[in-house]
Amino acid sequence: MIYLNDEEYVVCRKKQVEIFSFSGKPVPLVIKTIEWTPDQMEKGGYQHFMLKEIYEQGQAVSNTLENKIDHVQGIVNIPELAPHFEKLKQVSSISIVACGTARHAALVGKYYLEKFARVAADVDFGSEFRYRDPILNPKSWTLLISQSGETADTLAAQKESKLKGVPSLAICNVRESTLARESDVVIYTQAGPEIGVASTKAFTTQLVVLYLFAVQLGLLKGSLSEQQARELTSEVQKLPFLIENTLAMESKIEKLCTQLQKKNFFFFLGRDVNYPIALEGSLKLKEISYAHAEGYPAGEIKHGPIALIEKQVATLILSPQALSTEINPDPMSAVIYEKMMSNLQEIKSRGGMILSIGSGEDKKLQDQSDYYLGIPKTTWALNPILLTLPLQMIAYHIAVGRGTDVDKPRNLAKSVTVE
């Protein structure tokens, strides 16, 4: 006998398997076919699964977008949310819960939800949520993010939310996972199988789903006009093409990493919506190369961490400029850019090596940096997604240069199923 959850158990016999509720009633078995193909489970000529999955991100994002946009209206329309539109119109706050890389996606999602939907959002570690007795009310929702849908701490948070009578929305990649089954609503990222332990395409597709959800919620709550939502929808549809253009930098990144892998310590700095990407870039490097790396909001560098800056420290400055339009203006972009330039100067004056990632051919940023990478120009909300790609490649090529097991880094598991 195997317990499935708090309500059901499985009885395995020689010729059959049956599921029962705790009251002893049989539960009907529904057989579902997994659509992943054998080709998706192989390296396909790449040296590592991780590199293959980095290159699959354009297609993965296309798959994520596939059924979540009304192409007649040119606007976001997530079918899984349709039965809950009336409840979502009343939502006053959202608690986002996740672990590891998924939590970094959650932090970006907070920016999206507060900017597009004007809904207060807080982000919790899955391992901390239930211990702090979170304040949840009837108009709250809990948003849970997990690639596998089996992350133990995230499942525990989902259970806590359920006990408090709060609806739960899951963003997940694996169909029929525990999180997907137990949540009131589930939106699948449709990233396909991710074999490498360090998450790549699962992360970018989580960001895309969070973007779409925030736009949909903004429409429902009236904080976005249809015209604004159409422009935001139009921009995100360009993302697969922008991803392919960004991935074309790999040869330049590989060459650059022959210098970076000699460094002892790495800082990743960003501001605003790009700060969580600094955290994610730092985590990727730690996970697979075992280098010491820290991600910080750039404004915090003077509050202690700058004491560590010296010649053996490499600092990655994440400072893309944002495209601003009449419908969706971004007045803060220029202000944040200048503040990042100021942080760059502070590090440079103390002898630290600087790699900057900006937008296009940013001469100002290039001139002040030891090395420079330019991602395609895009909007405030899509910059974090494009920024992620060179950071994944930097982590990958430094790890390869150091001779680590990229796909199976030491002490790590793909899905953390115990607390």
C-alpha positions as CSV (number, residue, x, y, z in Angstrom):
1,M,0.0,0.0,0.0
2,I,1.3,3.4,-1.0
3,Y,-0.1,6.8,0.2
4,L,-0.6,9.2,-2.6
5,N,-1.6,12.2,-0.5
6,D,-3.7,13.0,2.6
7,E,-6.9,11.6,1.0
8,E,-5.9,8.6,-1.3
9,Y,-3.7,5.5,-1.3
10,V,-2.7,2.9,-3.9
11,V,-3.0,-0.9,-3.5
12,C,-0.6,-2.8,-5.8
13,R,-1.5,-6.4,-6.6
14,K,0.1,-8.9,-9.0
15,K,-2.2,-8.1,-11.9
16,Q,-3.7,-4.7,-11.1
17,V,-3.3,-1.4,-9.4
18,E,-6.2,0.3,-7.6
19,I,-6.6,3.7,-5.9
20,F,-8.9,4.1,-2.9
21,S,-10.0,7.1,-0.8
22,F,-9.4,6.8,3.0
23,S,-13.1,6.0,3.3
24,G,-12.5,2.9,1.3
25,K,-14.2,4.0,-1.9
26,P,-12.4,3.2,-5.2
27,V,-11.1,6.2,-7.2
28,P,-11.4,5.9,-11.0
29,L,-8.0,5.7,-12.8
30,V,-7.6,8.1,-15.7
31,I,-4.7,7.2,-18.1
32,K,-3.0,10.2,-19.7
33,T,-0.3,10.1,-22.3
34,I,2.9,12.2,-21.8
35,E,3.7,14.1,-25.0
36,W,7.4,14.2,-24.5
37,T,9.3,12.3,-27.3
38,P,12.5,10.2,-27.1
39,D,14.4,12.8,-29.1
40,Q,13.7,15.3,-26.3
41,M,15.4,13.0,-23.8
42,E,18.7,12.8,-25.7
43,K,21.6,15.3,-26.2
44,G,21.1,15.7,-29.9
45,G,24.8,16.3,-30.7
46,Y,25.4,18.8,-27.9
47,Q,28.2,18.2,-25.4
48,H,25.8,18.5,-22.4
49,F,22.0,18.5,-21.8
50,M,22.4,21.9,-20.2
51,L,23.8,23.5,-23.4
52,K,21.0,21.7,-25.5
53,E,18.4,23.1,-23.1
54,I,19.9,26.6,-23.3
55,Y,19.4,26.4,-27.1
56,E,15.9,25.1,-26.8
57,Q,14.7,28.2,-25.1
58,G,13.3,29.9,-28.2
59,Q,11.2,26.9,-29.0
60,A,10.2,26.4,-25.4
61,V,8.9,30.0,-25.2
62,S,7.0,29.5,-28.4
63,N,5.4,26.5,-26.9
64,T,4.5,28.5,-23.7
65,L,2.9,31.2,-25.8
66,E,1.0,28.8,-28.1
67,N,-2.4,28.5,-26.4
68,K,-2.3,31.6,-24.1
69,I,-2.9,34.3,-26.7
70,D,-6.2,35.2,-28.5
71,H,-4.7,35.8,-32.0
72,V,-7.9,37.3,-33.3
73,Q,-8.0,40.0,-30.6
74,G,-4.2,40.1,-30.3
75,I,-4.3,39.9,-26.6
76,V,-3.4,37.6,-23.7
77,N,-6.1,35.0,-22.9
78,I,-5.1,32.1,-20.6
79,P,-7.8,29.5,-20.9
80,E,-7.0,27.9,-17.5
81,L,-8.0,31.1,-15.8
82,A,-11.3,31.6,-17.6
83,P,-13.5,29.8,-14.9
84,H,-11.9,32.0,-12.2
85,F,-12.2,35.5,-13.8
86,E,-14.7,36.8,-11.3
87,K,-12.6,35.7,-8.3
88,L,-9.5,37.1,-9.9
89,K,-11.1,40.5,-10.3
90,Q,-11.5,40.6,-6.5
91,V,-7.9,39.5,-5.6
92,S,-6.2,42.0,-3.3
93,S,-2.9,40.4,-2.7
94,I,-0.8,37.4,-4.0
95,S,1.7,35.4,-2.0
96,I,4.2,33.8,-4.4
97,V,6.0,30.8,-3.0
98,A,8.9,28.9,-4.6
99,C,12.4,27.5,-4.0
100,G,15.8,28.1,-5.7
101,T,15.6,29.2,-9.3
102,A,11.8,29.2,-9.3
103,R,12.0,31.8,-6.4
104,H,14.0,34.1,-8.7
105,A,11.3,33.8,-11.3
106,A,8.8,34.7,-8.4
107,L,10.8,37.8,-7.6
108,V,10.5,39.0,-11.3
109,G,6.8,38.0,-11.1
110,K,6.3,40.4,-8.2
111,Y,7.5,43.3,-10.4
112,Y,5.2,42.2,-13.2
113,L,2.1,41.8,-10.9
114,E,2.6,45.1,-9.1
115,K,3.3,47.1,-12.4
116,F,0.7,45.6,-14.7
117,A,-2.1,44.4,-12.3
118,R,-1.4,46.8,-9.4
119,V,-1.8,43.9,-7.0
120,A,0.4,43.7,-3.9
121,A,2.6,40.6,-4.1
122,D,5.1,39.2,-1.6
123,V,7.6,36.4,-2.3
124,D,8.4,33.6,0.2
125,F,10.9,30.8,0.3
126,G,8.9,27.6,0.2
127,S,10.8,26.4,3.3
128,E,9.8,29.5,5.3
129,F,6.2,30.2,4.2
130,R,4.3,28.0,6.6
131,Y,6.5,28.7,9.6
132,R,5.8,32.5,9.7
133,D,2.0,32.1,10.0
134,P,1.3,34.2,6.8
135,I,-1.6,36.6,6.8
136,L,-4.0,35.4,4.1
137,N,-7.5,36.7,3.6
138,P,-10.4,35.6,1.5
139,K,-9.3,37.9,-1.3
140,S,-5.7,36.5,-1.3
141,W,-4.3,34.0,-3.7
142,T,-1.2,31.8,-3.3
143,L,0.9,31.4,-6.5
144,L,3.2,28.4,-6.3
145,I,6.1,27.8,-8.8
146,S,7.9,24.6,-9.4
147,Q,9.5,23.0,-12.4
148,S,8.8,19.4,-11.2
149,G,5.7,20.0,-9.2
150,E,7.2,17.7,-6.5
151,T,9.3,20.2,-4.5
152,A,8.6,19.2,-0.9
153,D,8.7,22.7,0.6
154,T,6.5,24.2,-2.1
155,L,3.9,21.4,-1.6
156,A,3.9,22.1,2.1
157,A,3.2,25.8,1.4
158,Q,0.3,24.7,-0.9
159,K,-1.1,22.6,1.9
160,E,-0.8,25.5,4.3
161,S,-2.6,27.8,1.9
162,K,-5.4,25.2,1.4
163,L,-5.9,24.9,5.2
164,K,-6.4,28.7,5.3
165,G,-9.1,28.5,2.6
166,V,-7.0,30.5,0.1
167,P,-7.1,29.6,-3.7
168,S,-3.9,28.3,-5.1
169,L,-2.5,28.8,-8.6
170,A,0.4,26.6,-9.7
171,I,2.9,27.3,-12.5
172,C,4.5,24.0,-13.3
173,N,6.2,22.1,-16.1
174,V,5.2,18.5,-15.3
175,R,1.7,17.3,-16.0
176,E,-0.1,15.3,-13.3
177,S,2.6,16.2,-10.8
178,T,1.5,16.5,-7.1
179,L,1.4,20.3,-7.2
180,A,-0.6,20.4,-10.4
181,R,-3.2,17.9,-8.9
182,E,-3.5,19.7,-5.6
183,S,-3.8,23.3,-6.8
184,D,-7.1,25.0,-7.7
185,V,-5.6,26.2,-11.0
186,V,-2.5,25.1,-12.9
187,I,-0.8,26.9,-15.8
188,Y,1.8,24.6,-17.5
189,T,4.9,26.2,-18.9
190,Q,5.2,23.6,-21.6
191,A,9.0,23.8,-21.6
192,G,9.4,20.1,-22.3
193,P,11.8,17.8,-20.4
194,E,14.7,19.4,-18.6
195,I,17.4,16.9,-17.9
196,G,20.2,19.1,-16.6
197,V,20.0,19.7,-12.9
198,A,20.6,23.5,-13.3
199,S,17.4,24.9,-14.6
200,T,17.5,26.9,-17.9
201,K,14.4,26.7,-20.1
202,A,12.1,26.0,-17.2
203,F,13.2,29.3,-15.7
204,T,12.6,31.4,-18.8
205,T,9.2,29.8,-19.5
206,Q,8.2,30.5,-15.9
207,L,9.0,34.2,-16.5
208,V,6.9,34.2,-19.6
209,V,3.9,32.6,-17.8
210,L,4.3,35.2,-15.0
211,Y,4.3,38.0,-17.6
212,L,1.2,36.7,-19.3
213,F,-0.6,36.1,-16.0
214,A,0.2,39.7,-14.9
215,V,-1.1,41.1,-18.1
216,Q,-4.3,39.0,-17.9
217,L,-4.9,40.1,-14.3
218,G,-4.2,43.7,-15.2
219,L,-6.9,43.5,-17.9
220,L,-9.4,41.8,-15.5
221,K,-8.8,44.5,-12.8
222,G,-8.8,47.4,-15.2
223,S,-5.3,48.6,-14.4
224,L,-4.3,47.9,-18.0
225,S,-6.4,49.2,-21.0
226,E,-6.9,46.8,-23.9
227,Q,-4.6,49.0,-26.0
228,Q,-1.8,48.6,-23.4
229,A,-2.4,44.9,-23.1
230,R,-2.3,44.5,-26.9
231,E,1.1,46.2,-27.0
232,L,2.4,44.0,-24.2
233,T,1.1,41.0,-26.0
234,S,2.7,42.0,-29.2
235,E,6.1,42.5,-27.5
236,V,6.1,39.1,-25.9
237,Q,5.4,37.4,-29.2
238,K,8.7,38.7,-30.5
239,L,10.5,36.9,-27.7
240,P,11.5,33.6,-29.5
241,F,13.2,35.7,-32.3
242,L,15.0,37.9,-29.7
243,I,16.1,34.7,-27.8
244,E,17.7,33.3,-31.0
245,N,19.5,36.6,-31.6
246,T,20.8,36.6,-28.0
247,L,22.0,33.0,-28.2
248,A,24.2,33.9,-31.2
249,M,26.6,35.5,-28.7
250,E,27.9,32.1,-27.6
251,S,31.2,32.1,-29.4
252,K,32.0,35.5,-27.9
253,I,31.0,34.4,-24.4
254,E,33.0,31.2,-24.7
255,K,36.2,33.2,-25.5
256,L,35.5,35.6,-22.7
257,C,35.1,32.8,-20.2
258,T,38.7,31.8,-20.6
259,Q,39.5,35.0,-18.7
260,L,36.6,34.8,-16.3
261,Q,37.3,31.3,-15.1
262,K,40.6,32.6,-13.6
263,K,38.7,34.7,-11.1
264,N,38.2,33.7,-7.5
265,F,35.0,35.5,-6.7
266,F,32.0,37.0,-8.7
267,F,29.5,39.7,-8.0
268,F,26.3,40.0,-10.0
269,L,24.6,43.4,-9.7
270,G,21.3,44.6,-11.0
271,R,18.5,47.0,-10.1
272,D,14.7,46.9,-10.3
273,V,13.4,44.0,-12.3
274,N,16.9,42.9,-13.2
275,Y,18.0,42.4,-9.6
276,P,16.4,38.9,-9.4
277,I,18.4,38.0,-12.6
278,A,21.6,38.9,-10.7
279,L,20.5,36.4,-8.1
280,E,19.8,33.8,-10.8
281,G,23.1,34.4,-12.6
282,S,25.0,34.0,-9.3
283,L,23.1,30.8,-8.5
284,K,23.8,29.2,-11.9
285,L,27.5,29.9,-11.5
286,K,27.6,28.4,-8.0
287,E,25.6,25.4,-9.0
288,I,27.7,24.1,-11.9
289,S,31.2,25.7,-11.6
290,Y,31.4,25.7,-7.7
291,A,32.8,29.3,-7.9
292,H,32.0,31.7,-5.1
293,A,29.4,34.1,-6.4
294,E,26.9,36.6,-4.9
295,G,24.0,38.5,-6.4
296,Y,23.0,41.9,-5.0
297,P,20.8,44.8,-5.8
298,A,23.4,47.3,-7.0
299,G,22.4,50.0,-4.5
300,E,23.4,47.7,-1.7
301,I,27.0,47.3,-2.8
302,K,28.2,50.2,-0.7
303,H,26.5,48.7,2.4
304,G,29.3,46.3,3.0
305,P,30.0,44.1,0.0
306,I,32.2,46.7,-1.7
307,A,34.9,45.8,0.9
308,L,35.5,42.6,-1.1
309,I,36.3,44.4,-4.4
310,E,39.9,43.8,-5.7
311,K,41.7,42.6,-8.8
312,Q,40.7,38.9,-8.4
313,V,37.0,39.8,-8.2
314,A,34.9,39.9,-11.4
315,T,31.7,42.0,-11.3
316,L,28.9,41.5,-13.8
317,I,26.9,44.7,-14.3
318,L,23.4,44.0,-15.6
319,S,22.3,47.3,-17.1
320,P,20.2,47.0,-20.3
321,Q,18.2,50.1,-21.3
322,A,14.4,49.6,-21.9
323,L,12.4,50.5,-24.9
324,S,9.8,52.9,-23.9
325,T,6.6,53.6,-25.9
326,E,3.8,56.1,-25.7
327,I,1.3,53.4,-24.6
328,N,3.6,51.8,-22.1
329,P,6.2,54.4,-21.0
330,D,9.1,53.6,-18.7
331,P,10.2,56.9,-17.1
332,M,12.5,55.2,-14.6
333,S,14.7,53.4,-17.1
334,A,17.1,56.3,-17.7
335,V,17.3,57.0,-14.0
336,I,18.2,53.4,-13.2
337,Y,20.7,53.2,-16.0
338,E,22.6,56.3,-14.6
339,K,22.6,54.8,-11.1
340,M,24.1,51.6,-12.5
341,M,26.8,53.6,-14.2
342,S,27.6,55.2,-10.8
343,N,27.9,51.7,-9.2
344,L,30.2,50.6,-12.1
345,Q,32.5,53.6,-11.4
346,E,32.7,52.7,-7.7
347,I,33.8,49.2,-8.5
348,K,36.2,50.3,-11.3
349,S,37.9,52.8,-9.0
350,R,38.7,49.9,-6.6
351,G,40.4,47.7,-9.2
352,G,37.7,45.2,-9.9
353,M,37.2,43.6,-13.3
354,I,33.9,44.6,-14.9
355,L,31.8,42.7,-17.4
356,S,28.7,44.7,-18.4
357,I,25.6,43.4,-20.2
358,G,23.7,46.2,-21.8
359,S,21.4,46.8,-24.8
360,G,22.8,46.7,-28.3
361,E,25.9,48.8,-29.0
362,D,26.0,50.8,-25.8
363,K,29.2,52.8,-26.3
364,K,29.0,54.5,-22.9
365,L,28.8,51.1,-21.1
366,Q,31.5,49.6,-23.3
367,D,34.0,52.3,-22.7
368,Q,33.7,52.0,-18.9
369,S,33.9,48.2,-18.8
370,D,36.7,45.6,-19.3
371,Y,34.3,43.4,-21.3
372,Y,30.9,44.1,-22.8
373,L,28.0,42.0,-24.1
374,G,24.9,43.6,-25.8
375,I,21.5,41.8,-25.8
376,P,18.9,42.9,-28.3
377,K,16.9,46.0,-27.3
378,T,13.6,45.2,-25.8
379,T,11.1,46.4,-23.2
380,W,11.5,46.7,-19.4
381,A,9.6,43.5,-18.8
382,L,11.4,41.4,-21.3
383,N,14.9,42.5,-20.5
384,P,15.2,40.0,-17.5
385,I,14.4,37.1,-19.8
386,L,17.0,38.1,-22.4
387,L,19.6,38.9,-19.7
388,T,19.2,35.4,-18.3
389,L,20.6,33.8,-21.5
390,P,24.2,35.1,-21.5
391,L,24.4,34.4,-17.7
392,Q,23.5,30.8,-18.3
393,M,26.1,30.6,-21.0
394,I,28.7,32.2,-18.8
395,A,28.0,29.7,-16.0
396,Y,28.2,26.9,-18.5
397,H,31.5,27.8,-20.2
398,I,33.2,28.6,-16.9
399,A,32.1,25.2,-15.6
400,V,33.3,23.4,-18.7
401,G,36.6,25.2,-18.4
402,R,36.9,24.1,-14.8
403,G,36.1,20.5,-15.7
404,T,33.0,20.1,-13.5
405,D,30.1,17.7,-14.3
406,V,27.8,20.3,-15.8
407,D,24.7,18.2,-16.0
408,K,25.0,16.5,-12.6
409,P,26.7,19.0,-10.2
410,R,27.8,17.6,-6.9
411,N,25.4,17.4,-4.0
412,L,22.4,18.5,-6.1
413,A,19.3,16.8,-7.3
414,K,16.9,17.8,-10.1
415,S,13.9,17.7,-7.8
416,V,14.2,18.4,-4.1
417,T,11.5,16.0,-2.8
418,V,12.5,16.1,0.9
419,E,12.6,19.0,3.3
